[in-house]
């Protein structure tokens, strides 16, 4: 039976003109016009006057187009024209100057059309209302990709001049000003050199004593960083100095990370990072700032003589601002990639002393004073409001902006948070964007400071965050979240897909109930969240806290969301400290291995409650309240299976990306081989050739109907056979046999015949599980008839069940194992190189030898990743595991570039032996990875997964 990569997304919701996606074909006719854009700056004059004053700024759109009067200004990475025309484009800076010259008087929309390529920014592209960067009198200024183009606004600098050194490490000189925490090679983030603790540590008041003098011999010791994975946080503090066996840590980071009055504290480091002495694994790098030298050890297949190596340089790529009286209005960005943004704030003495969700303590005595208000002392209080900690900045930032539209854009390869919407950002629309490979939070709205402002307009409000794909973010600061919403009002977060995040998927509100808030009217609707909580704990797919309004009527509404397959302690939807006025209805939560609903109230009489949780589809109908039940709770929910059985199909279909945006999270399509058995007649027989009795409701045609959700199963005898008539002789190279869970044969064989009388066995399978199992013939076979014969189980008490067949595949020669002999890696969940069990190598996963295997050690969850060498069409994946060390649940991702990954299959109920996964649709990918989901700790069935063979099947090259 085919396994599903994720629940289907909605395909039927009607769109108003303002909701239409901004594709290359319809950008001009579909520009959103939100009511909040009504604030104008000055009066407009005739278009002809604007043109005269700027000496031909740009050519108008062709007659008959939806925006016939719009001004167009053209820019290109290598532009040098003065008029900014399509035939002679100008630079981005010159294009902005043209906009400023006419925006207040043009009386029409202005489109800045960006040619494809990389725009290397020397300084921030700053949009300022006072300088005329926004639209006037209800018009818009749009910076958009030219049709079919992919413009990239980059804060990076290319590194060249590489020289090979010892131990496979290459080096290159960089400018004296170069300073970055990230490096990207051919679009893939490299790992800063890191390793386990090189010596024993004992805590002291100022740092540590060590068991030997190893660290004292290291060069550039003040560059070294200790990293602490603790609970829901990750903290990072630099080393100040080492003398003999004494290590002194940077202050105030060390005190702020070890003395917190709230949350969790650091003790011994989880690992050590950023030392030349640790650079030993492929894909690792180190920047020696003292000698202005960059070191990198290439991964297999990388050639630094031709690779695109990018070192971030500029922190803020794009900014937008105005004032409360005169906000930036009518700005639209569409089809643009924002990449290679820098941030080195955590390199300072403050380090990265995280409290939660990338909020951190900064400054002397922050552990005692910052954001503590009067919680711990009424006579010597700290700063207010409670939780007023320092946000991690965005690489793209806006404040005092109204009617902002960002559509169809990509935020990737960024060293801070992706996009930050700050104070007085209102009426904005973020739709159809991708956020990925970001060091911190994917998207930030609001802050933890403005809990109860006198001027409520300071809070972000009436913003829409819809149909975005947020995935693989917080990759460096792993306490981060996909979407962070601080104090805000009347925002809607809907139809987003959030997956593969280390901590919570969506985090809403702040304050823990210890301060009154003006937060109200927010909605979290119809989102799809899966594979959250991959590294941290005590969070959720959706996590909320604090006062959400003044009553249920204007409180937080959480509805229509699907949260599945998260890991780590917490809840699928988590109502944490101080949560108040929350309605949660019509959501689905399953496969999370944790309580579906619940939270932990604060002490000291802080409010917690006024919850209505009804009509949700959950694994656990009783919420988990470990710190005491909430006040005024109403609950009435429906129990469903851990696999989502019982959840209405309409709810699954409506969650996540809507139809016009579903392609964002769909892997590139591959080509499917032709199944010669589809629609062909079949017979179910007992082994003596007599017709087999079928299970009630079964039909033989289900084995060849092309629908993997139906199957045929005999009744009365364990062993039976299915015969398929291809209706004419065919030259075959392989067969696939699909078997549903739990009705599968562990052993079977395949016979072929030209006449239906004389049979030859062409393939045998042993120790199979459920799924789709391929049988490749040793040489091409000519046959009209195929026969699948069940061998085991042949009696009660054996693994498996009476065989059922959901689909038979018969294929011409050409299908092959594309992963055989290809380079393989073993990685931990944080994408660092995994430690291996004795006598085990990552390459054993693709060596074609079933007697060897790859098996990580130290962490139950790990990744087996294969580089196919080029993009190939993949239709089927198989996993062979030893019978005494196997994953029971796993999922499969693919990637074209090794950076952006798509989940294409998920499989449960596995055991040792062979497991086959037929993809819902063929995909095209160069990289394949299999990620263990369970076991994720000791005492669970399976043990730590070992991979005897990871195979990917598709057409031969």
N, C-alpha and C positions, 0 to 999 in steps of 0.2 A: 504494500500500500504506500502511495506517495505520502511523504511527510510535509507538513506545511512550514514554510519559513516564518510566517507570522499570520495572524488573522487577516482576512481580506479587508481592504479599506473601502470606504464609501465610494460609490460610483454614481449616485443619483441625486445628490443635493443640488437644488436649483441655485443659480448664482444671479445676483443683481449685477448690473453693469460695473459697479464698483468692486465686485468680487472677482471679476474675470482675470485669469492669470496674465501676467505680462510676458508673453512669449515674443520672440523676435518679430513674428508676423503681426501681432496685434497691439504692440506697445503704444502706438499713437492713438488708437481708438479706445484703449482700455485704461487710460491713466486714471487712477483713483482720484475722486474729488470729495474729500471728507469735509463735513460741515465746519470742522475746527479750522479750516484754512481761511476763514473769512477775514482774519485780521490782515489788512493791507498796509503797505508802507508808501505813503504819498499817492498822489493822483497820477493817472496815466495820460499819455498823449498819443497822438496818432502814430501808427507803425512807421509811416513814411518819415516822420520827424526823427524817430529813433534811428532809422537807417541812415538818414542824412548826418546825424550827429556823430556817427561812428564810422562813416566812410565804408559802407558795405560790410557789415558785421558778418552776415551769412546769407545764404540763399533761402528764400521761403520754400515751404513744402510744395510739391506739385499741386496744380489745381485739381480739385475734386477729392483730395485726401481729407480725412476727418479733421485735421488741424491745418487747414490750408494757410492760415496766417502765422503759424508758429515760426519763430526764428530758429535756424539751425546753425550751430557753431561746431566745427569739426576739429578734433584733436587726434594726435597720433604720438606714439612713443618717440619717433624720430622726426616729429613735425618741426618745421622751421619757417612756415609761412606767416605772413602778417595779417592776412584777411581771414584766416581760419575757414577756408572753403574746403569742400570735399576733395577737390583736385589738388589743393595745396594746404593741408591741415597745419595747425599751429601746435605749440606745446600745450600741455595741460594748464600750466601757469598762465600762458597767454589767453587761453580760452576762458579761464576764470576772470581775467581782467576784462575781456569783452563782455561777459555777463554783467559784471559790476557797472560797466559803462552804460548799459541800456535797461537794466532790470526795472528801474523805477518809472521809466517812460515808455517802455515798449508797448504796453497795452495788449500783450499777448503772451502765450507760453513761450518759453525758451528751451530748446533742446540742445544739449552739448553731447554730440555723438562721438563716442570713443572707439577708435580703431583697435583691433586686437594687438596683443603684445604686452610687454612689461613696462610700466611707467615707474622708474626708480625714483622715489621721492627723496629729495634732499632735505625737505622740511615738511611739516604737517600740512596737508591740504585742509586749510581752515576756512569754514564757512561762517561768516559773521553777518548778522542782520544789519549792523550799522554800516557795513561796507557794500551792501546791496547784493548779497549772495542768495537771497531768497526771492520767492515770487511776490509780486505786488498786485493788489486789487483783485485777489482771488485767483491769479494766474500762478503757474508753476514754473520752476526751474528744474529741469531734469538732466541729470548726467546718466547716460545710458550707453550700453554696448551697441555698436553698429550691428545690423542683422548678421547673425552667424559668427560674430567676433567674440573673443574672450579677453577683454582687457583686465590686467592685473595691476593693482596699486600696491607696490612692494616697498617695504622698509628694509629690504635686505641688500647686501653687497655680495657679489660673486667672488669666490676665492679660486685663484688659479695658481699656476707655477708649482704644482705638487712634485715632490721628490720622494722616491722610495728609500726607506731606511731599514733598520734591523727589525726582525720579528714581524715583518709584514706591516709595519706602521709607516705611514706616509706623513710628510710635513710640508707646510707652505707658510710663507711670510704673510702677515696681515698688517694693516696700518697700526700705528702706535695707539690710536684711539679705539681700536676694536675691543669690544667688551660685550659678551653675550652669554646667555645660558642655554641657547639652543643652536643646533647645526642641522642642516637639511641636505641630504645627498640625493639628487634626482627625485626631489619631492618627498622623500621619506625622512622623518625625524630620526636623527642619530641619538645614541644614549651617551650622556656625559659619563666619563670613566667612573665606575663605581665597583664596590665589592663589599663583602661581609667584613665585620670588624677584624682588622689586622692584628689585634692584640686584645688581651683581656682588659676590661674597664671596671673601675670602682669609683662611684660618685663621690665628689667632694663639693664644697660650697661654691667653688668657682669653676668646676669642671670635673676632671677625672684624674686618677692615677692609673697607670698602665702596668701590665705585667712584664713588659720589656721595653726597650728603647727604640722599637721599630719606627714609631712616628717621628722621633727626634732626627732621624736620618732623611726624612722626606724633604724634598725641595718645595719651595713656595707653600709652606704649611698654612699660611693665612688664607690661601685659596680653598682649603679643604673644608667640606661641609658635612656635618653629622645630620642624619635624617632619622626622624622618629615617627613610626607609624603607631598611633595610639588611638584606639576606639574609632570615633568618627572623624578624627583629625590626622593631619600629617604636619609635623613641625620640622623646621630646618634652621640650624644655627651654625655659624662659622666658627672655625678655630682661631683664637687670637694668637696663641703662642704655645710652643712645646719646649720643655727643657727636661732632658732625661726622661723620667717617667711621669712628669707632671704636665697635664694638659689644661690650659686655661681657655675657656670658651668666650666668644663674643658676648659683650653686654651692651644693651639690656636684654638681648634675645634669650640668654640662658636663664636669667631670673624669670622673665616673662613666660617661659615655656615650662618651668619646673615649680613655680610657686602659685599658679592660678588658684583663685578662690572658687572659681566655677569651672566645671568641665573636667577635662583630663589633663594630666601632666606628663611630661617627658621624664624618662629615667635613663636607661642605657640606649645607645643608638641602635636602630634597626639595620642600618648600613652606612657606609662612608662613601662620599662622592667627591669628584672633582680633584683628583690627584693624578699626576703623570704615572706614578707608581702603580696605579690601578688599571691602566690602559692595557688590557690583554685580550679582550673578546672582540670578534668582528662586530663592526657597527658602533664601536665606542670612540669617543673623541676627547681631547683636552686642549684648552687654550692656555698657553703660557704667556701671560700678559707681560711678564718681565722681559722676555726675549721677543715678543710680538710674533710668536710662532704657534701655528695651529697644527695639531696632530690628529690623525684619524687612521683607524685600522679598517680597511674596506671589508664589506661583506662579500661572499662569493659571487662572482660575476660583475662586480663594480670595477670600473676603470676610471681612476681619478684624472687621467689625462683628457678624458672627454666628458666626464660627469659635470652636471650643473650643481655646484656646491654653494649653498647660500648661508651666510652668517648674518643674522638680524642686526640692524643698526639703529633704526628709528622706532621710538616707542609709540607715539600717537600718529597713526597713519592719516586719519580723518577726524576732524572735530567740527562741531556746529554749536553756535551759541548766539544768544541775544540777551535781552533783559526782560524783566517781568512786564515792563510797559511796552517794550518793542521786541517781541520774540522773533526768532528766525522762523519764517513761514514759507509754506509752499515748496519745500525742497524734496526732490525725488531722486533716488539712486536705484538703478536697475541694471541687472546683468553684469555686475562688477565683482571681481574677486579681490578681497583684501588679504594680503599675505605677508609673512615674514616681519611681523611686528616684534619689537624687542621690549623687555622689561627686566631691569636688574635690581629692582628694589629689595629683593630678598638677599642680595649680596652685601647689604649694609649691615651695620652692627645690630639693627633691629631684626635681621633675619626674617623668618616666616613663622611667627608664633601664632599659629591658627587657633581660633576658638571654635568656629564652625563656619562651614560654607565659604571658605576662603576669607572670612572676616578675621582680622588678626590684631594682636596687641603691638603697639609701637610706642616708643619713648620710655624714659626712665620711670620705674615703679608702675608701669602700666598694669602689671599683674594685680596691683592693689587699687589703683585709682581709675584707670580708663574704663568707662562704661559701667562701673560698679554701683554708681549712685549711692543710695543708702541701704543697699541690701545687706552689706556686711558690717556697716558701722553708721550709726545715726549721728555720732559726735564728730567723726572724721570721714565724711562721705567722699566718694569719688565723683567723677564727672557724670552728668546725666544727659540724656535718658539712659536707662539700663540697656546694655548691649550696644552702646555707641562706640563700636570698634572700627578699625580702619579697613576700608574696602580695598580689594585688589582692583586696580584700574582696568579700564578697557583699552584695547588698541584702537578702537573706533568709539568716539564718545560724543554725546549730544546733551545739552542742557538748554533750558529756556527756548524750546523749539516746539512749534505747533504745526500739525499737518504733515509731519515727516512721513515719507513713504520709502521703504527699502524693500525691493522685490527682486526675486530671481537672482540673488547675489550669493556669494560664497565667502565665508569667513574661515580661513584655514591657515595652518602653520603660524600660529600666533603665540606670543610668549606671556601674555597677561590674560585678562578675560577677553572674550571676542568683541562684543558690542555692549556699551553701557549707555542706558538712557537715564539721565539724572534729573535734577530738579526742574519742575515746570515743563516737562515734556508731555504734551497733550495731543490727543487726536491723531496719534501716529498709527501707521499700519506697517507691520513687518510680516510679509507673506511670501511663501515660496522660496525661502532662503535655506542654505545649508551651513551648519556650524560644525566644524570637525577639526581634529588635531590642534586643539587649543590648550595651552598650559593650565589655565584656570577655568572659571565658570564660562559656559558657552555664551550666555546672554544674561545681562543684569539690568533690572528695572528698579529704580528707587535706591534707598539706602537704609542703614540702621540708625540714622541720626534723627530724621524728621518724624518722630513718633507723633507728636501732638503740636504741630506748628500753629502759631496764631494766624498765619496766612495759609489756609489750606491749599491754595493754588500752587504752593511749592511742591506738593506731592505730584508725581506723575499720575495722570488720570486719562480715562477714556482712550486708552491705547489698545490696539488689537495685535495679538501675536498669534498668527494662524498659519497652518500648513507649512511649517518649517521642519526640517530634518536636523535634529541635534544629536550627534553621536560621537563617541570617542573623544570626549572633551575632559578637562581636568586631568590631562595625561601627565602633568608634572606636579601640580599641587592637588593631590588626590583626595583631599577633603572637599573638593569643589562639586558643583551640581550642574545639571544641564541648563535649566532655566531658573534664575534667582529673581524673586520678586520681593523687594523690601516693603517699605510703607508706600502704599499706592491706593488709588480709588478708581472704581468702575473700569478696571482693566479686564479684558477678556483674553484668556489663554486657551486656544481651542484648536483642535485638529492637528496638533503637532505630533510627530513621532520622535520619541526620546529613547535612545538605546545605547548600551555599552558605555555606561558612566560608572565611575568608581564609588560614588556616594549617591545621594538622592537624585531622582530624575527631575522633578519640579519642586521647588521650595518656595513657599509663600508666607510672607509677613515676618514679623520680628517682635522682639520685646518680652517674650515669655510671660506676658500678663503682668509685668512689674511696672508698666507705665501705661497710662491711657493712650489710645491711638486714634488717629483720624482715618485709619484704614476702613474702607467700606465698599460694598457693592462689587467686589471682584468675583470673577467666574472662571473656573477651570473646567472646561467642557470637551468631551469627545477626543481626548488625547490617547495615544497608544504609547505605553511605557513598558519596555521589557529590558532584561539584562541590566537592571540598575543594581546598586550596592555590590559592585564587583570586587571592591577592595576594602572599603570601610564598613562600619556597622552603625547600628542605632539610627537608622534613617528609613526612608521609604521610597517607593516609586513616586508617590506624591507626599510631600511632607509640609505640614502647616503648623504654625504656632502663633500665639498672641491674640489680642482682641481683634476680631474681624468686622466689627460694626457696632451698632448700638442695639440691635435686635436681630432676630432671624430674618426679618424682612429685608434688611440691608447688609446682612452678613455674607459670608463666603458660600458660594454654591459650587459643589463638586459633583458633576453629573456626566454620565455617558462615557467615562474613561475606562480603558482596559489596561490593567496592570498585571503582567505575568512574568514568571521566570526570573524573579529577582533572587538574590542571595544575600547573606549577611543578616545579623540580628536587626530587628526592627519590625515594621509592619508594611503591608502593601500600600495602604494609605494611613499615614501616621499623623495623629492630632496630638502634638506635643505640648509642652508647658505653656499655660496661660491661654490655650486655644478657647475661643468663645464665639458663639453664634455661627455655627457651621451646619449647613444642610448638605447631606451626602446621599445621593439617590441615583439609582439606575446605573451604577458602576459594576464592572466585573473584575474580580481578583482571583487568580488561580496560579498554581504551579510555583508559588513563591517560597514554599517550605518555611513559612513564618505565618504568624497571625495576620489575617486579612485587614483587620481594623484594630485601633487602639491607640494608646499613648500614655504619657506619664505627666501627671499634674505636678506643679511646683508646690513647695511647702509654704508655710507662713501665710496661709489664707488667701493666696492669689486666686483670682477667678479661674474656673475651668469647667466648661460645660455649655449648656444650652445647645445640645447637639440633637439633630434629627437624622438618623441613619436608617433609611428605609428603602426597600426595593432593590438592594444591592445583591449581586450574585457572587457568593463568597465561599471559600473553603471552610471557614470557621464563622458560624453565625453569631457566636458570642464574642464580643470584642475583648481585647486584652488590656486590663487596666492595672499594671504592676504597682503603681504608686497611689492607688485609690480611685474609686469610681468617680466619674464626672457628676456634676449637679445637673439636674433637668435633662436627662437623657431619654430619647425615644428611639427604639430599635426594632426593626422587623425586616429580616433579610432572608434570602433564599440560598440554601446550601447547594454547591455544585462540585463536580469532580476536580481533582488536581490537574487534569488535562483539559479543563474547560468544558467538559461535557455538562450540559444543562444550561449553559449560557445561551440566550437567544441569538440566533444567527444575525438578526438585524442589529443587535448591539455590537457584535464583533465587526460587522461590515461598516458601521458608522464611525468607528473610532479610528483615529490616525489621519493620515493625509487624504484629502479629498481627491476625487478623480483627476482633476486637471494637474495635480501635483504629485500623484502617486509615483510618477516616473523618477522622482528625486531619489527614492529609496529602493528602486528596482535595479538589480544588477544588469549590466549590458546583456542584451539578448544574444544567445548563441543559436546554432543550428541543430535541429534534432534529426537523428537518423530515421529513415523510414521503417516503421514497424510493419513487416510483411504479414503479421498474424492478425492485425486489427480487422475486425469485422468478419473474420473467417469462421466457418462452422467448427464446432468442437463437440466431443463426446466425453462423458464421465463414465469410467469403467472400473469394475473391480479387476483384480489381477488375472482372473480367468477369462477376461474379455467380455463378461456379461455387463449389461447396463447397471451402473451404480445408482442406488437410491440416494437422493439429495436431501440435505437439511431443509426444513420447512422454509418456503419463500425463496429458495435459491434457484438460479437458472444457469445452465451451462454457458449461455452466451455472455455471462458476466465476465468470463475469463478473457474475452477478446473484444469487449465493447469499448475499450479506450477510457473507461471510467474506473480509476483505482479505488473508488469508495464502494464499489460492489464486488462481490466475489461468489465463487461456486465452491461448495464443500459437500463431500459425500457423507453418508450416514451409514452406520452399521458395521463398518470395518475400518480399522485404522489405515490400512494400506489400500490405496486406490491410485488410479492413473487418469490423466487427462490427455486426450488425443486431439490434435488440431490439424485440420486439413487445409493446407495453403492453396489448394485447388489447382496448382500446377507446380512442376519441379522448380525449385529455387536454389541458387547457390548461397549458402549461409556461412557466416563466420562466427556467430554467437547467438545465444538465447538469453533472455532474462525471465526470471520467475518472481512475480510479486506475491507476497503472502502477508495477510493482515495480522495485526496483534489481536488476540493471542493465538490465532489458529495457524500455526506454521509447522512445517516439517523440519527437523534438524538435519536429516539426511535425505537426499533424493538423487535420482539420476535422470538423464535426458537421453532418449533414443531418437533415432532418425530413420526414415524409410522412404523409398521411392514409390512403393506400391501398397503400403499399409499392411503388408504381410511379413516381409523380412525386415527385421529391425537390427540396428547397430547402435550400441551405446557410444555416445559422442561426448559425454561429460558427466562428472560425478561431483556432488557437493556433500561435505561432511561438516557437522557442528555449526549449522546455520542458525541464525535468529530470524525474527520477523523483518520484513522489508522487501526490497527488490534485489535479488541476487543474480549477478551475471555469470554466465557459463560460456567461456571463450573456447572455441574449438582449436585443437592443435594445428589443423589445416582446414581449408574450405571443404564444406560438405554439401553435396547436392541431394535435396530431399523435397518431397511433397508433404510428408506427414512428420509431425513432431509428437513425442510422447514424454510427459513428465510423470515419473513414477515415485511415489512416496515410499521411503525405506524405513525411516524412524520419525516419530515413535511408532512402534508396532504393538504397543500394549500400554496399559495404564501405568501411571507412576513415572513416566519418562518426561524429560523436558520437552516443551512444545505442546502440540495438540494434534488432533486430526487435521491434516493439511487442508487449507483453503487456498485457492488461487484467485487473486484479484486481477491479475493481468499477465498474459504471456506476451513476450516480445521475441520476434524473430528478425534477425538483421543480416544484411549482406556483409561480406568481409570488409574490414576497415576500422571496426571498433577496437580500440586498444587502451591499455592502462597508461595514461599520459604522465603519471607521477613516477613511474618505474625508473629508478636510477637518478632521479632529479635531486638537486640539493634540498636538504631538509634542516630545519631548525627546531630546537625545543626551547620554548619560552615560558616564563611564568606569566601570570595574568597581567602584571604591570608591563609586559612586553620586554623585560630584561631576559638575558640568557639564563636558562634553567640549569641548575645543578643536576647531574645525571647519576643514576644508580651505578654501582660498580659493574663493569663489563657491558655497559649500555652506551650507545651513541645515538644522536639524533638521526644519523643517516640510516640506521637500521629500519626506520619506518618506511623506507622506499627502496630497500636493497633487493626485494624479490625473494628473500629467504624467510620463510615462516618460522624458522627456529630461532631467529634473533628478534630482538625488540628494543624500541626506545622507551625509556621510562625515567621520568624526572624523580627527584627526591627533594624532601624538605617542604613541599607544598602539595596538597592533594590536587588542586586545580592547576592545570598547565595546558600548554598549547603545542600541538604538532603542526608545523607550518612547512609548506612545500612551494618551491619556485619552479613552475613548469617551463621556464625559460622564454616563453612567449605567450601571447594571448591565445587561448585555445577554447573551443566549445566543449563544455562539460555538461553531461546529461545525468550521470550516475556517479555516486561516491560509495566506496565500501571501506569498512574498517574491520581488520582482523586483530583480535585480542586473545592473549592467553586465557585459559579457563580459570586461573586463580588470581588474576590482576586485571581488572577491567572497569571501565566506566559504565554506569547504568544509564546516565543521561549525558548528552552532549549536543552541541550545535555546530553547524558548518558555515563558515564565512568564505567569501571570495573577494578578490580585489584585482583591478587591472594594473595598479601602480604600487601596491604594497603600503599605501597610506589610507585610502578610503576603502572601507570594508562593507560588504553587504551580507546580511544573514540570509542564507538561501535554504536552510533545512534545520530541523530540530528533531531529535530522536530520543525516546525514552523507552524504558523496559528492556534495555539491552543487557546482554550477559557476555561471557567469553565466547570465542568463536567468531563467526563471520556475520557482519551486519551490513545490509545494503540499503542505501537511501536514494530513491529516485527523486530527482528534483522536480518541483512543480512545472518548471520551464527550463529548457536548456539555457545556460549562461555562458558568457565569454569572459575569461579571466586568465591572468597569468599566475596569480597566487591563490593558494588554497590553505585554509587552516581549520583544524578541528579543535574545539575548546571543550574541556571537561566541565560539566555542570555538577554532576554527582558521581561519586562521593565528593563531598567538600570538607569532610572531617572524618576522624576515626570512628569506628563502630558501625559504619554503613556497609551495605552489601557492595562487594566489588573490590575494595581496596584502591590503591593508587593505580591509575590506568597505565597499562603498557600497550604500545602500538607495535604489533608485529608487521602489519602492512597497512598503509594508508594509500588508497588507490582512487584515481579519478578517471572516468571513462568518457571517451568522446571519439570523434573521427580522427584517424591518423592524419598527420600533416601531409 
